[in-house]
């Protein structure tokens, strides 16, 4: 069964909530436009943990951590949930 982009979004959203593991995240509506650094307050360690979870779930062939390491700081700060979903979809 092929995975739709919406399914990828749902999985990424679940992984984000697993990484943050704080009560307040349950009340946050996560959309494709949600910015990690501003709205989710993810720090660099949490972003690395998320990258590992993404690789475990979708496969090491996409190597999200390597993708992040090649980005400029400004791009990482502006990273959205939709950006991650698009990256995952582009690696299929």
Secondary structure, 3 states (H helix, E strand, C coil): CCCCHHHHHHHHHHHHHHHHCCHHHHHCCCCCCCECCCCCCCCHHHHHHHHHHHHHHHCHHHCHHHHHHCCCHHHHHCCEHHHHHHHHHHCC
